[in-house]
Amino acid sequence: MHLSGRNCFVVSYDIMDPRRLQRVHKSMKGFGEPIHYSVFRCNLTPKGRVELIAALTGLIKHDQDRIMIIDLGPADGGADDRIEFIGVR
């Protein structure tokens, strides 16, 4: 699959309230694939990244929760090589 124009992002989150955590997790499933507990891999266009941030911004409490977004570069440019697992993948 050619993913030109998309970057690979790793999104990790710490959400303090179980209800908000459930809403964030459900929203994240619309943007990417879970790769670990509270960690998703998302291949997004620039517009998709903006939409992701907008969706998450509206779900969290900014004084309690935290979301980390890591840009691994072009999705078809070896992003898989920059994600390393030890143990069960």
PyMOL Python script that loads the backbone (N, CA, C, O; Angstrom):
from pymol import cmd

cmd.read_pdbstr("""\
ATOM      1  N   MET A   1       0.845  -1.184   0.000  1.00  0.00           N
ATOM      2  CA  MET A   1       0.000   0.000   0.000  1.00  0.00           C
ATOM      3  C   MET A   1       0.885   1.241   0.000  1.00  0.00           C
ATOM      4  O   MET A   1       1.746   1.395   0.867  1.00  0.00           O
ATOM      5  N   HIS A   2       0.678   2.106  -0.952  1.00  0.00           N
ATOM      6  CA  HIS A   2       1.467   3.325  -1.044  1.00  0.00           C
ATOM      7  C   HIS A   2       0.861   4.391  -0.143  1.00  0.00           C
ATOM      8  O   HIS A   2      -0.307   4.750  -0.295  1.00  0.00           O
ATOM      9  N   LEU A   3       1.645   4.891   0.784  1.00  0.00           N
ATOM     10  CA  LEU A   3       1.140   5.829   1.787  1.00  0.00           C
ATOM     11  C   LEU A   3       1.703   7.230   1.590  1.00  0.00           C
ATOM     12  O   LEU A   3       1.913   7.964   2.556  1.00  0.00           O
ATOM     13  N   SER A   4       1.943   7.592   0.351  1.00  0.00           N
ATOM     14  CA  SER A   4       2.513   8.891   0.057  1.00  0.00           C
ATOM     15  C   SER A   4       1.704  10.003   0.699  1.00  0.00           C
ATOM     16  O   SER A   4       0.474   9.988   0.674  1.00  0.00           O
ATOM     17  N   GLY A   5       2.405  10.961   1.271  1.00  0.00           N
ATOM     18  CA  GLY A   5       1.729  12.094   1.901  1.00  0.00           C
ATOM     19  C   GLY A   5       1.332  11.841   3.346  1.00  0.00           C
ATOM     20  O   GLY A   5       0.787  12.727   4.004  1.00  0.00           O
ATOM     21  N   ARG A   6       1.596  10.655   3.838  1.00  0.00           N
ATOM     22  CA  ARG A   6       1.259  10.329   5.225  1.00  0.00           C
ATOM     23  C   ARG A   6       2.536  10.131   6.030  1.00  0.00           C
ATOM     24  O   ARG A   6       3.533   9.614   5.526  1.00  0.00           O
ATOM     25  N   ASN A   7       2.487  10.552   7.287  1.00  0.00           N
ATOM     26  CA  ASN A   7       3.573  10.276   8.215  1.00  0.00           C
ATOM     27  C   ASN A   7       3.085   9.272   9.236  1.00  0.00           C
ATOM     28  O   ASN A   7       1.892   9.178   9.526  1.00  0.00           O
ATOM     29  N   CYS A   8       4.032   8.523   9.775  1.00  0.00           N
ATOM     30  CA  CYS A   8       3.739   7.562  10.828  1.00  0.00           C
ATOM     31  C   CYS A   8       3.926   8.255  12.178  1.00  0.00           C
ATOM     32  O   CYS A   8       4.974   8.839  12.454  1.00  0.00           O
ATOM     33  N   PHE A   9       2.898   8.177  13.001  1.00  0.00           N
ATOM     34  CA  PHE A   9       2.945   8.773  14.333  1.00  0.00           C
ATOM     35  C   PHE A   9       2.726   7.690  15.376  1.00  0.00           C
ATOM     36  O   PHE A   9       1.898   6.798  15.191  1.00  0.00           O
ATOM     37  N   VAL A  10       3.463   7.769  16.464  1.00  0.00           N
ATOM     38  CA  VAL A  10       3.192   6.959  17.641  1.00  0.00           C
ATOM     39  C   VAL A  10       2.532   7.891  18.642  1.00  0.00           C
ATOM     40  O   VAL A  10       3.078   8.938  18.988  1.00  0.00           O
ATOM     41  N   VAL A  11       1.348   7.498  19.104  1.00  0.00           N
ATOM     42  CA  VAL A  11       0.576   8.310  20.044  1.00  0.00           C
ATOM     43  C   VAL A  11       0.417   7.512  21.330  1.00  0.00           C
ATOM     44  O   VAL A  11      -0.089   6.390  21.323  1.00  0.00           O
ATOM     45  N   SER A  12       0.853   8.106  22.429  1.00  0.00           N
ATOM     46  CA  SER A  12       0.764   7.480  23.746  1.00  0.00           C
ATOM     47  C   SER A  12       0.026   8.425  24.679  1.00  0.00           C
ATOM     48  O   SER A  12       0.168   9.644  24.585  1.00  0.00           O
ATOM     49  N   TYR A  13      -0.755   7.859  25.571  1.00  0.00           N
ATOM     50  CA  TYR A  13      -1.532   8.743  26.452  1.00  0.00           C
ATOM     51  C   TYR A  13      -1.625   8.193  27.868  1.00  0.00           C
ATOM     52  O   TYR A  13      -1.671   6.982  28.086  1.00  0.00           O
ATOM     53  N   ASP A  14      -1.652   9.123  28.828  1.00  0.00           N
ATOM     54  CA  ASP A  14      -1.924   8.853  30.244  1.00  0.00           C
ATOM     55  C   ASP A  14      -3.168   9.653  30.587  1.00  0.00           C
ATOM     56  O   ASP A  14      -3.126  10.881  30.658  1.00  0.00           O
ATOM     57  N   ILE A  15      -4.272   8.958  30.800  1.00  0.00           N
ATOM     58  CA  ILE A  15      -5.547   9.593  31.102  1.00  0.00           C
ATOM     59  C   ILE A  15      -5.942   9.165  32.507  1.00  0.00           C
ATOM     60  O   ILE A  15      -6.020   7.969  32.788  1.00  0.00           O
ATOM     61  N   MET A  16      -6.192  10.121  33.393  1.00  0.00           N
ATOM     62  CA  MET A  16      -6.392   9.833  34.804  1.00  0.00           C
ATOM     63  C   MET A  16      -7.768   9.256  35.136  1.00  0.00           C
ATOM     64  O   MET A  16      -7.893   8.484  36.086  1.00  0.00           O
ATOM     65  N   ASP A  17      -8.784   9.609  34.387  1.00  0.00           N
ATOM     66  CA  ASP A  17     -10.150   9.170  34.676  1.00  0.00           C
ATOM     67  C   ASP A  17     -10.524   7.997  33.765  1.00  0.00           C
ATOM     68  O   ASP A  17     -10.368   8.101  32.549  1.00  0.00           O
ATOM     69  N   PRO A  18     -11.015   6.881  34.325  1.00  0.00           N
ATOM     70  CA  PRO A  18     -11.355   5.716  33.493  1.00  0.00           C
ATOM     71  C   PRO A  18     -12.372   6.024  32.384  1.00  0.00           C
ATOM     72  O   PRO A  18     -12.275   5.468  31.290  1.00  0.00           O
ATOM     73  N   ARG A  19     -13.324   6.885  32.651  1.00  0.00           N
ATOM     74  CA  ARG A  19     -14.322   7.232  31.627  1.00  0.00           C
ATOM     75  C   ARG A  19     -13.680   7.996  30.467  1.00  0.00           C
ATOM     76  O   ARG A  19     -13.961   7.719  29.300  1.00  0.00           O
ATOM     77  N   ARG A  20     -12.824   8.950  30.795  1.00  0.00           N
ATOM     78  CA  ARG A  20     -12.108   9.694  29.745  1.00  0.00           C
ATOM     79  C   ARG A  20     -11.162   8.768  28.997  1.00  0.00           C
ATOM     80  O   ARG A  20     -11.026   8.869  27.778  1.00  0.00           O
ATOM     81  N   LEU A  21     -10.503   7.863  29.725  1.00  0.00           N
ATOM     82  CA  LEU A  21      -9.599   6.899  29.091  1.00  0.00           C
ATOM     83  C   LEU A  21     -10.348   6.080  28.052  1.00  0.00           C
ATOM     84  O   LEU A  21      -9.843   5.867  26.950  1.00  0.00           O
ATOM     85  N   GLN A  22     -11.537   5.623  28.389  1.00  0.00           N
ATOM     86  CA  GLN A  22     -12.341   4.837  27.452  1.00  0.00           C
ATOM     87  C   GLN A  22     -12.705   5.658  26.214  1.00  0.00           C
ATOM     88  O   GLN A  22     -12.664   5.150  25.093  1.00  0.00           O
ATOM     89  N   ARG A  23     -13.060   6.927  26.419  1.00  0.00           N
ATOM     90  CA  ARG A  23     -13.412   7.797  25.284  1.00  0.00           C
ATOM     91  C   ARG A  23     -12.201   8.064  24.398  1.00  0.00           C
ATOM     92  O   ARG A  23     -12.318   8.052  23.173  1.00  0.00           O
ATOM     93  N   VAL A  24     -11.046   8.305  25.001  1.00  0.00           N
ATOM     94  CA  VAL A  24      -9.820   8.544  24.223  1.00  0.00           C
ATOM     95  C   VAL A  24      -9.468   7.290  23.434  1.00  0.00           C
ATOM     96  O   VAL A  24      -9.144   7.379  22.250  1.00  0.00           O
ATOM     97  N   HIS A  25      -9.527   6.132  24.066  1.00  0.00           N
ATOM     98  CA  HIS A  25      -9.198   4.878  23.378  1.00  0.00           C
ATOM     99  C   HIS A  25     -10.133   4.650  22.190  1.00  0.00           C
ATOM    100  O   HIS A  25      -9.686   4.276  21.106  1.00  0.00           O
ATOM    101  N   LYS A  26     -11.417   4.873  22.396  1.00  0.00           N
ATOM    102  CA  LYS A  26     -12.394   4.697  21.318  1.00  0.00           C
ATOM    103  C   LYS A  26     -12.106   5.660  20.163  1.00  0.00           C
ATOM    104  O   LYS A  26     -12.175   5.273  18.997  1.00  0.00           O
ATOM    105  N   SER A  27     -11.786   6.899  20.486  1.00  0.00           N
ATOM    106  CA  SER A  27     -11.464   7.893  19.457  1.00  0.00           C
ATOM    107  C   SER A  27     -10.197   7.493  18.698  1.00  0.00           C
ATOM    108  O   SER A  27     -10.141   7.618  17.475  1.00  0.00           O
ATOM    109  N   MET A  28      -9.187   7.015  19.417  1.00  0.00           N
ATOM    110  CA  MET A  28      -7.922   6.634  18.791  1.00  0.00           C
ATOM    111  C   MET A  28      -8.118   5.496  17.795  1.00  0.00           C
ATOM    112  O   MET A  28      -7.403   5.438  16.795  1.00  0.00           O
ATOM    113  N   LYS A  29      -9.057   4.598  18.036  1.00  0.00           N
ATOM    114  CA  LYS A  29      -9.300   3.488  17.117  1.00  0.00           C
ATOM    115  C   LYS A  29      -9.744   3.990  15.744  1.00  0.00           C
ATOM    116  O   LYS A  29      -9.613   3.271  14.753  1.00  0.00           O
ATOM    117  N   GLY A  30     -10.260   5.198  15.674  1.00  0.00           N
ATOM    118  CA  GLY A  30     -10.629   5.788  14.398  1.00  0.00           C
ATOM    119  C   GLY A  30      -9.451   6.366  13.627  1.00  0.00           C
ATOM    120  O   GLY A  30      -9.584   6.716  12.454  1.00  0.00           O
ATOM    121  N   PHE A  31      -8.296   6.468  14.284  1.00  0.00           N
ATOM    122  CA  PHE A  31      -7.129   7.079  13.652  1.00  0.00           C
ATOM    123  C   PHE A  31      -5.975   6.113  13.398  1.00  0.00           C
ATOM    124  O   PHE A  31      -5.119   6.382  12.555  1.00  0.00           O
ATOM    125  N   GLY A  32      -5.943   4.986  14.120  1.00  0.00           N
ATOM    126  CA  GLY A  32      -4.810   4.088  13.959  1.00  0.00           C
ATOM    127  C   GLY A  32      -5.031   2.757  14.621  1.00  0.00           C
ATOM    128  O   GLY A  32      -6.149   2.396  14.989  1.00  0.00           O
ATOM    129  N   GLU A  33      -3.927   2.024  14.768  1.00  0.00           N
ATOM    130  CA  GLU A  33      -3.950   0.675  15.320  1.00  0.00           C
ATOM    131  C   GLU A  33      -3.264   0.659  16.678  1.00  0.00           C
ATOM    132  O   GLU A  33      -2.194   1.247  16.839  1.00  0.00           O
ATOM    133  N   PRO A  34      -3.875  -0.013  17.666  1.00  0.00           N
ATOM    134  CA  PRO A  34      -3.183  -0.128  18.965  1.00  0.00           C
ATOM    135  C   PRO A  34      -1.973  -1.049  18.831  1.00  0.00           C
ATOM    136  O   PRO A  34      -2.060  -2.120  18.231  1.00  0.00           O
ATOM    137  N   ILE A  35      -0.849  -0.623  19.393  1.00  0.00           N
ATOM    138  CA  ILE A  35       0.347  -1.471  19.364  1.00  0.00           C
ATOM    139  C   ILE A  35       0.793  -1.852  20.771  1.00  0.00           C
ATOM    140  O   ILE A  35       1.651  -2.718  20.941  1.00  0.00           O
ATOM    141  N   HIS A  36       0.217  -1.213  21.768  1.00  0.00           N
ATOM    142  CA  HIS A  36       0.559  -1.475  23.156  1.00  0.00           C
ATOM    143  C   HIS A  36      -0.525  -0.814  23.990  1.00  0.00           C
ATOM    144  O   HIS A  36      -1.307  -0.025  23.462  1.00  0.00           O
ATOM    145  N   TYR A  37      -0.589  -1.113  25.259  1.00  0.00           N
ATOM    146  CA  TYR A  37      -1.586  -0.480  26.117  1.00  0.00           C
ATOM    147  C   TYR A  37      -1.405   1.038  26.088  1.00  0.00           C
ATOM    148  O   TYR A  37      -0.337   1.542  26.437  1.00  0.00           O
ATOM    149  N   SER A  38      -2.418   1.749  25.683  1.00  0.00           N
ATOM    150  CA  SER A  38      -2.404   3.215  25.587  1.00  0.00           C
ATOM    151  C   SER A  38      -1.380   3.751  24.589  1.00  0.00           C
ATOM    152  O   SER A  38      -0.920   4.886  24.716  1.00  0.00           O
ATOM    153  N   VAL A  39      -1.026   2.937  23.596  1.00  0.00           N
ATOM    154  CA  VAL A  39      -0.096   3.367  22.548  1.00  0.00           C
ATOM    155  C   VAL A  39      -0.668   2.943  21.192  1.00  0.00           C
ATOM    156  O   VAL A  39      -1.027   1.784  20.987  1.00  0.00           O
ATOM    157  N   PHE A  40      -0.743   3.907  20.280  1.00  0.00           N
ATOM    158  CA  PHE A  40      -1.263   3.649  18.940  1.00  0.00           C
ATOM    159  C   PHE A  40      -0.247   4.049  17.894  1.00  0.00           C
ATOM    160  O   PHE A  40       0.576   4.939  18.112  1.00  0.00           O
ATOM    161  N   ARG A  41      -0.315   3.383  16.757  1.00  0.00           N
ATOM    162  CA  ARG A  41       0.449   3.766  15.567  1.00  0.00           C
ATOM    163  C   ARG A  41      -0.568   4.300  14.561  1.00  0.00           C
ATOM    164  O   ARG A  41      -1.550   3.627  14.247  1.00  0.00           O
ATOM    165  N   CYS A  42      -0.331   5.504  14.061  1.00  0.00           N
ATOM    166  CA  CYS A  42      -1.269   6.145  13.145  1.00  0.00           C
ATOM    167  C   CYS A  42      -0.514   6.643  11.915  1.00  0.00           C
ATOM    168  O   CYS A  42       0.494   7.336  12.047  1.00  0.00           O
ATOM    169  N   ASN A  43      -0.990   6.299  10.731  1.00  0.00           N
ATOM    170  CA  ASN A  43      -0.454   6.846   9.487  1.00  0.00           C
ATOM    171  C   ASN A  43      -1.409   7.952   9.050  1.00  0.00           C
ATOM    172  O   ASN A  43      -2.527   7.684   8.608  1.00  0.00           O
ATOM    173  N   LEU A  44      -0.959   9.188   9.177  1.00  0.00           N
ATOM    174  CA  LEU A  44      -1.848  10.333   8.995  1.00  0.00           C
ATOM    175  C   LEU A  44      -1.330  11.328   7.971  1.00  0.00           C
ATOM    176  O   LEU A  44      -0.127  11.563   7.854  1.00  0.00           O
ATOM    177  N   THR A  45      -2.262  11.901   7.237  1.00  0.00           N
ATOM    178  CA  THR A  45      -1.959  13.058   6.407  1.00  0.00           C
ATOM    179  C   THR A  45      -1.841  14.258   7.343  1.00  0.00           C
ATOM    180  O   THR A  45      -2.217  14.157   8.511  1.00  0.00           O
ATOM    181  N   PRO A  46      -1.331  15.385   6.863  1.00  0.00           N
ATOM    182  CA  PRO A  46      -1.316  16.583   7.713  1.00  0.00           C
ATOM    183  C   PRO A  46      -2.718  16.936   8.237  1.00  0.00           C
ATOM    184  O   PRO A  46      -2.871  17.320   9.396  1.00  0.00           O
ATOM    185  N   LYS A  47      -3.727  16.803   7.383  1.00  0.00           N
ATOM    186  CA  LYS A  47      -5.102  17.077   7.812  1.00  0.00           C
ATOM    187  C   LYS A  47      -5.544  16.077   8.885  1.00  0.00           C
ATOM    188  O   LYS A  47      -6.201  16.455   9.855  1.00  0.00           O
ATOM    189  N   GLY A  48      -5.186  14.810   8.710  1.00  0.00           N
ATOM    190  CA  GLY A  48      -5.530  13.784   9.687  1.00  0.00           C
ATOM    191  C   GLY A  48      -4.897  14.053  11.042  1.00  0.00           C
ATOM    192  O   GLY A  48      -5.508  13.803  12.081  1.00  0.00           O
ATOM    193  N   ARG A  49      -3.668  14.563  11.029  1.00  0.00           N
ATOM    194  CA  ARG A  49      -2.989  14.915  12.285  1.00  0.00           C
ATOM    195  C   ARG A  49      -3.743  16.026  12.999  1.00  0.00           C
ATOM    196  O   ARG A  49      -3.946  15.965  14.212  1.00  0.00           O
ATOM    197  N   VAL A  50      -4.154  17.033  12.257  1.00  0.00           N
ATOM    198  CA  VAL A  50      -4.927  18.138  12.841  1.00  0.00           C
ATOM    199  C   VAL A  50      -6.246  17.613  13.419  1.00  0.00           C
ATOM    200  O   VAL A  50      -6.656  18.019  14.507  1.00  0.00           O
ATOM    201  N   GLU A  51      -6.903  16.715  12.689  1.00  0.00           N
ATOM    202  CA  GLU A  51      -8.172  16.139  13.154  1.00  0.00           C
ATOM    203  C   GLU A  51      -7.966  15.308  14.418  1.00  0.00           C
ATOM    204  O   GLU A  51      -8.781  15.366  15.339  1.00  0.00           O
ATOM    205  N   LEU A  52      -6.878  14.535  14.466  1.00  0.00           N
ATOM    206  CA  LEU A  52      -6.555  13.752  15.654  1.00  0.00           C
ATOM    207  C   LEU A  52      -6.371  14.657  16.863  1.00  0.00           C
ATOM    208  O   LEU A  52      -6.950  14.412  17.922  1.00  0.00           O
ATOM    209  N   ILE A  53      -5.568  15.697  16.707  1.00  0.00           N
ATOM    210  CA  ILE A  53      -5.292  16.612  17.815  1.00  0.00           C
ATOM    211  C   ILE A  53      -6.579  17.301  18.269  1.00  0.00           C
ATOM    212  O   ILE A  53      -6.811  17.457  19.468  1.00  0.00           O
ATOM    213  N   ALA A  54      -7.407  17.709  17.323  1.00  0.00           N
ATOM    214  CA  ALA A  54      -8.673  18.361  17.671  1.00  0.00           C
ATOM    215  C   ALA A  54      -9.577  17.414  18.451  1.00  0.00           C
ATOM    216  O   ALA A  54     -10.184  17.810  19.446  1.00  0.00           O
ATOM    217  N   ALA A  55      -9.667  16.161  18.003  1.00  0.00           N
ATOM    218  CA  ALA A  55     -10.526  15.182  18.677  1.00  0.00           C
ATOM    219  C   ALA A  55     -10.041  14.931  20.103  1.00  0.00           C
ATOM    220  O   ALA A  55     -10.838  14.911  21.041  1.00  0.00           O
ATOM    221  N   LEU A  56      -8.737  14.742  20.261  1.00  0.00           N
ATOM    222  CA  LEU A  56      -8.194  14.438  21.588  1.00  0.00           C
ATOM    223  C   LEU A  56      -8.248  15.644  22.513  1.00  0.00           C
ATOM    224  O   LEU A  56      -8.492  15.505  23.712  1.00  0.00           O
ATOM    225  N   THR A  57      -8.021  16.827  21.955  1.00  0.00           N
ATOM    226  CA  THR A  57      -8.050  18.048  22.765  1.00  0.00           C
ATOM    227  C   THR A  57      -9.403  18.217  23.435  1.00  0.00           C
ATOM    228  O   THR A  57      -9.488  18.681  24.573  1.00  0.00           O
ATOM    229  N   GLY A  58     -10.457  17.840  22.728  1.00  0.00           N
ATOM    230  CA  GLY A  58     -11.795  17.973  23.283  1.00  0.00           C
ATOM    231  C   GLY A  58     -12.171  16.902  24.289  1.00  0.00           C
ATOM    232  O   GLY A  58     -13.194  17.025  24.963  1.00  0.00           O
ATOM    233  N   LEU A  59     -11.368  15.856  24.406  1.00  0.00           N
ATOM    234  CA  LEU A  59     -11.703  14.742  25.296  1.00  0.00           C
ATOM    235  C   LEU A  59     -10.968  14.751  26.628  1.00  0.00           C
ATOM    236  O   LEU A  59     -11.446  14.180  27.608  1.00  0.00           O
ATOM    237  N   ILE A  60      -9.811  15.397  26.668  1.00  0.00           N
ATOM    238  CA  ILE A  60      -8.981  15.295  27.873  1.00  0.00           C
ATOM    239  C   ILE A  60      -9.155  16.506  28.784  1.00  0.00           C
ATOM    240  O   ILE A  60      -9.668  17.550  28.383  1.00  0.00           O
ATOM    241  N   LYS A  61      -8.708  16.326  30.024  1.00  0.00           N
ATOM    242  CA  LYS A  61      -8.570  17.446  30.960  1.00  0.00           C
ATOM    243  C   LYS A  61      -7.093  17.821  30.940  1.00  0.00           C
ATOM    244  O   LYS A  61      -6.233  17.037  31.341  1.00  0.00           O
ATOM    245  N   HIS A  62      -6.818  19.017  30.472  1.00  0.00           N
ATOM    246  CA  HIS A  62      -5.436  19.431  30.223  1.00  0.00           C
ATOM    247  C   HIS A  62      -4.605  19.574  31.486  1.00  0.00           C
ATOM    248  O   HIS A  62      -3.376  19.572  31.418  1.00  0.00           O
ATOM    249  N   ASP A  63      -5.247  19.698  32.631  1.00  0.00           N
ATOM    250  CA  ASP A  63      -4.500  19.816  33.884  1.00  0.00           C
ATOM    251  C   ASP A  63      -4.312  18.458  34.571  1.00  0.00           C
ATOM    252  O   ASP A  63      -3.705  18.384  35.639  1.00  0.00           O
ATOM    253  N   GLN A  64      -4.836  17.377  33.958  1.00  0.00           N
ATOM    254  CA  GLN A  64      -4.711  16.053  34.561  1.00  0.00           C
ATOM    255  C   GLN A  64      -4.144  14.998  33.619  1.00  0.00           C
ATOM    256  O   GLN A  64      -3.428  14.096  34.054  1.00  0.00           O
ATOM    257  N   ASP A  65      -4.457  15.107  32.349  1.00  0.00           N
ATOM    258  CA  ASP A  65      -4.102  14.082  31.366  1.00  0.00           C
ATOM    259  C   ASP A  65      -2.923  14.521  30.505  1.00  0.00           C
ATOM    260  O   ASP A  65      -2.571  15.699  30.458  1.00  0.00           O
ATOM    261  N   ARG A  66      -2.318  13.537  29.821  1.00  0.00           N
ATOM    262  CA  ARG A  66      -1.189  13.853  28.947  1.00  0.00           C
ATOM    263  C   ARG A  66      -1.219  12.942  27.726  1.00  0.00           C
ATOM    264  O   ARG A  66      -1.461  11.740  27.838  1.00  0.00           O
ATOM    265  N   ILE A  67      -0.972  13.530  26.565  1.00  0.00           N
ATOM    266  CA  ILE A  67      -0.862  12.777  25.320  1.00  0.00           C
ATOM    267  C   ILE A  67       0.472  13.139  24.679  1.00  0.00           C
ATOM    268  O   ILE A  67       0.836  14.312  24.593  1.00  0.00           O
ATOM    269  N   MET A  68       1.189  12.122  24.233  1.00  0.00           N
ATOM    270  CA  MET A  68       2.467  12.332  23.560  1.00  0.00           C
ATOM    271  C   MET A  68       2.320  11.848  22.118  1.00  0.00           C
ATOM    272  O   MET A  68       1.841  10.741  21.875  1.00  0.00           O
ATOM    273  N   ILE A  69       2.733  12.680  21.168  1.00  0.00           N
ATOM    274  CA  ILE A  69       2.666  12.341  19.745  1.00  0.00           C
ATOM    275  C   ILE A  69       4.088  12.412  19.188  1.00  0.00           C
ATOM    276  O   ILE A  69       4.744  13.452  19.253  1.00  0.00           O
ATOM    277  N   ILE A  70       4.549  11.290  18.643  1.00  0.00           N
ATOM    278  CA  ILE A  70       5.901  11.207  18.086  1.00  0.00           C
ATOM    279  C   ILE A  70       5.785  11.004  16.580  1.00  0.00           C
ATOM    280  O   ILE A  70       5.140  10.058  16.128  1.00  0.00           O
ATOM    281  N   ASP A  71       6.400  11.876  15.814  1.00  0.00           N
ATOM    282  CA  ASP A  71       6.400  11.787  14.347  1.00  0.00           C
ATOM    283  C   ASP A  71       7.616  10.979  13.905  1.00  0.00           C
ATOM    284  O   ASP A  71       8.757  11.400  14.096  1.00  0.00           O
ATOM    285  N   LEU A  72       7.359   9.809  13.309  1.00  0.00           N
ATOM    286  CA  LEU A  72       8.446   8.953  12.829  1.00  0.00           C
ATOM    287  C   LEU A  72       8.780   9.192  11.360  1.00  0.00           C
ATOM    288  O   LEU A  72       9.587   8.469  10.775  1.00  0.00           O
ATOM    289  N   GLY A  73       8.162  10.200  10.774  1.00  0.00           N
ATOM    290  CA  GLY A  73       8.464  10.520   9.391  1.00  0.00           C
ATOM    291  C   GLY A  73       7.538   9.823   8.419  1.00  0.00           C
ATOM    292  O   GLY A  73       6.521   9.254   8.814  1.00  0.00           O
ATOM    293  N   PRO A  74       7.895   9.867   7.141  1.00  0.00           N
ATOM    294  CA  PRO A  74       7.031   9.297   6.098  1.00  0.00           C
ATOM    295  C   PRO A  74       6.666   7.842   6.384  1.00  0.00           C
ATOM    296  O   PRO A  74       7.524   7.020   6.707  1.00  0.00           O
ATOM    297  N   ALA A  75       5.372   7.543   6.257  1.00  0.00           N
ATOM    298  CA  ALA A  75       4.871   6.201   6.557  1.00  0.00           C
ATOM    299  C   ALA A  75       5.491   5.152   5.632  1.00  0.00           C
ATOM    300  O   ALA A  75       5.664   3.998   6.024  1.00  0.00           O
ATOM    301  N   ASP A  76       5.823   5.553   4.410  1.00  0.00           N
ATOM    302  CA  ASP A  76       6.439   4.599   3.477  1.00  0.00           C
ATOM    303  C   ASP A  76       7.953   4.780   3.424  1.00  0.00           C
ATOM    304  O   ASP A  76       8.599   4.333   2.476  1.00  0.00           O
ATOM    305  N   GLY A  77       8.516   5.425   4.424  1.00  0.00           N
ATOM    306  CA  GLY A  77       9.952   5.694   4.441  1.00  0.00           C
ATOM    307  C   GLY A  77      10.701   4.951   5.527  1.00  0.00           C
ATOM    308  O   GLY A  77      11.698   5.458   6.040  1.00  0.00           O
ATOM    309  N   GLY A  78      10.244   3.762   5.891  1.00  0.00           N
ATOM    310  CA  GLY A  78      10.968   2.967   6.878  1.00  0.00           C
ATOM    311  C   GLY A  78      10.554   3.203   8.311  1.00  0.00           C
ATOM    312  O   GLY A  78      11.323   2.919   9.230  1.00  0.00           O
ATOM    313  N   ALA A  79       9.332   3.727   8.528  1.00  0.00           N
ATOM    314  CA  ALA A  79       8.858   3.964   9.897  1.00  0.00           C
ATOM    315  C   ALA A  79       8.863   2.676  10.713  1.00  0.00           C
ATOM    316  O   ALA A  79       9.165   2.697  11.906  1.00  0.00           O
ATOM    317  N   ASP A  80       8.528   1.551  10.072  1.00  0.00           N
ATOM    318  CA  ASP A  80       8.525   0.268  10.783  1.00  0.00           C
ATOM    319  C   ASP A  80       9.892  -0.058  11.364  1.00  0.00           C
ATOM    320  O   ASP A  80       9.993  -0.690  12.416  1.00  0.00           O
ATOM    321  N   ASP A  81      10.940   0.374  10.679  1.00  0.00           N
ATOM    322  CA  ASP A  81      12.295   0.103  11.151  1.00  0.00           C
ATOM    323  C   ASP A  81      12.646   0.919  12.393  1.00  0.00           C
ATOM    324  O   ASP A  81      13.613   0.602  13.086  1.00  0.00           O
ATOM    325  N   ARG A  82      11.881   1.952  12.678  1.00  0.00           N
ATOM    326  CA  ARG A  82      12.155   2.802  13.834  1.00  0.00           C
ATOM    327  C   ARG A  82      11.323   2.422  15.054  1.00  0.00           C
ATOM    328  O   ARG A  82      11.434   3.059  16.102  1.00  0.00           O
ATOM    329  N   ILE A  83      10.489   1.385  14.926  1.00  0.00           N
ATOM    330  CA  ILE A  83       9.727   0.872  16.059  1.00  0.00           C
ATOM    331  C   ILE A  83      10.300  -0.487  16.403  1.00  0.00           C
ATOM    332  O   ILE A  83      10.259  -1.412  15.591  1.00  0.00           O
ATOM    333  N   GLU A  84      10.832  -0.604  17.602  1.00  0.00           N
ATOM    334  CA  GLU A  84      11.490  -1.839  18.012  1.00  0.00           C
ATOM    335  C   GLU A  84      10.743  -2.447  19.190  1.00  0.00           C
ATOM    336  O   GLU A  84      10.366  -1.742  20.126  1.00  0.00           O
ATOM    337  N   PHE A  85      10.534  -3.740  19.142  1.00  0.00           N
ATOM    338  CA  PHE A  85       9.893  -4.476  20.215  1.00  0.00           C
ATOM    339  C   PHE A  85      10.886  -5.454  20.817  1.00  0.00           C
ATOM    340  O   PHE A  85      11.755  -5.980  20.123  1.00  0.00           O
ATOM    341  N   ILE A  86      10.750  -5.689  22.101  1.00  0.00           N
ATOM    342  CA  ILE A  86      11.483  -6.745  22.791  1.00  0.00           C
ATOM    343  C   ILE A  86      10.411  -7.636  23.403  1.00  0.00           C
ATOM    344  O   ILE A  86       9.553  -7.153  24.142  1.00  0.00           O
ATOM    345  N   GLY A  87      10.449  -8.911  23.110  1.00  0.00           N
ATOM    346  CA  GLY A  87       9.410  -9.813  23.607  1.00  0.00           C
ATOM    347  C   GLY A  87       8.291  -9.917  22.586  1.00  0.00           C
ATOM    348  O   GLY A  87       8.513  -9.739  21.388  1.00  0.00           O
ATOM    349  N   VAL A  88       7.094 -10.205  23.062  1.00  0.00           N
ATOM    350  CA  VAL A  88       5.940 -10.419  22.195  1.00  0.00           C
ATOM    351  C   VAL A  88       5.631  -9.143  21.429  1.00  0.00           C
ATOM    352  O   VAL A  88       5.549  -8.066  22.020  1.00  0.00           O
ATOM    353  N   ARG A  89       5.460  -9.255  20.130  1.00  0.00           N
ATOM    354  CA  ARG A  89       5.188  -8.065  19.309  1.00  0.00           C
ATOM    355  C   ARG A  89       3.739  -7.699  19.288  1.00  0.00           C
ATOM    356  O   ARG A  89       3.359  -6.723  18.641  1.00  0.00           O
TER     357      ARG A  89
END
""", "prot")
cmd.dss("prot")
cmd.show_as("cartoon", "prot")
cmd.util.cbc("prot")
cmd.orient("prot")
